[in-house]
Amino acid sequence: MFEASDIREWRGHDVVDTGGHKIGVLESVYVDTATDQPFFATVTVGLPTRRRLAFVPLTGATVGPGYLKVAQSKDRVKKAPSIETDGELTAADEPGVFAHYELPYAPGAGGERRLARR
């Protein structure tokens, strides 16, 4: 996995799927609040007049020259929970992001949010 400081430097780079197909552009990184390690990213997807930010897990992701390759298909990412380009992930929507990718979800011991934007 990459360090949080390194992955932030990739903002604006292309995000591609396992087959090398462009999904969109890396917009931001969300860290796991328990470990402070990068866990999800948002990718700008959609038509120019209807852009949105889709969530994609960073587990298994690799970096290449000018791109970030994620271990998910383009189709799955495009169907993932998303927010408006100026939106924010709510605590109530967090479990749905994990569920879409069949990842276990548990809030912090004190009910803290699992993801934090960096």
C-alpha positions in Angstrom: 0.0 0.0 0.0 1.1 3.6 -0.5 1.7 6.3 2.1 -1.1 8.8 2.4 1.3 11.6 1.5 2.3 9.8 -1.7 -1.2 9.0 -3.0 -2.3 12.6 -2.6 0.3 13.6 -5.1 -1.6 11.5 -7.7 -4.6 13.8 -7.6 -5.6 14.7 -11.2 -4.0 11.6 -12.7 -6.0 9.0 -14.6 -7.5 6.0 -12.8 -7.7 2.8 -14.8 -9.2 -0.6 -14.2 -7.5 -4.0 -14.2 -7.7 -4.1 -18.0 -6.1 -0.6 -18.4 -9.4 1.1 -19.3 -9.7 4.6 -18.1 -12.4 5.0 -15.4 -11.9 8.7 -14.7 -9.6 11.1 -12.8 -8.4 10.8 -9.2 -10.2 13.5 -7.2 -9.5 12.7 -3.5 -8.3 10.0 -1.1 -10.2 8.8 2.0 -8.2 7.1 4.8 -9.4 4.5 7.2 -9.8 6.5 10.5 -8.5 3.5 12.5 -5.1 3.2 10.6 -4.8 6.6 8.8 -3.9 4.6 5.7 -5.5 5.3 2.2 -8.5 3.1 1.8 -10.8 4.6 -0.8 -10.5 7.2 -3.5 -13.0 9.2 -5.4 -12.9 9.2 -9.2 -14.5 11.9 -11.3 -16.8 10.0 -13.7 -19.8 10.9 -16.0 -20.5 13.3 -18.8 -19.0 16.8 -18.6 -22.4 18.3 -17.7 -23.2 15.6 -15.1 -19.9 14.8 -13.3 -19.9 12.9 -10.0 -17.4 11.4 -7.7 -17.6 7.6 -7.5 -15.9 5.7 -4.7 -13.3 2.9 -5.4 -11.3 0.9 -2.8 -7.5 1.3 -3.0 -6.9 -2.3 -1.8 -4.7 -3.9 -4.5 -4.2 -0.6 -6.4 -0.8 0.1 -8.1 0.7 3.2 -9.5 2.2 3.6 -13.0 3.6 6.5 -14.9 0.8 9.0 -14.7 -2.0 6.6 -13.6 -3.4 4.7 -10.7 -4.6 1.2 -11.5 -7.4 -0.1 -9.2 -8.3 -3.7 -8.7 -12.0 -3.1 -9.8 -13.7 -3.1 -13.2 -14.7 0.2 -14.8 -18.3 -1.0 -14.9 -18.3 -1.8 -11.1 -16.8 1.6 -10.3 -19.3 3.5 -12.5 -22.1 1.7 -10.6 -20.6 2.5 -7.2 -22.1 4.9 -4.7 -21.2 8.5 -5.6 -21.4 12.1 -4.4 -21.8 15.4 -6.2 -18.5 17.0 -7.2 -18.9 19.4 -4.4 -20.6 16.9 -2.1 -19.6 15.1 1.0 -19.9 11.5 2.1 -22.3 11.3 5.0 -22.0 8.9 7.9 -25.3 7.3 6.9 -23.9 6.6 3.3 -20.6 5.1 4.4 -21.9 1.5 4.9 -23.3 1.5 1.3 -19.9 2.3 -0.1 -18.4 -0.7 1.7 -21.3 -3.0 0.8 -21.1 -2.2 -3.0 -17.6 -3.7 -3.0 -18.5 -6.5 -0.5 -16.1 -5.1 2.1 -16.8 -5.5 5.8 -17.9 -2.3 7.5 -17.7 -1.4 11.2 -17.7 2.1 12.7 -15.2 3.0 15.3 -15.7 1.7 18.9 -17.2 5.0 19.9 -19.3 5.2 16.7 -16.7 7.2 14.8 -16.8 7.4 11.1 -14.7 4.8 9.2 -13.5 7.1 6.4 -12.0 10.6 6.4 -11.1 12.7 3.4 -7.5 13.7 3.2 
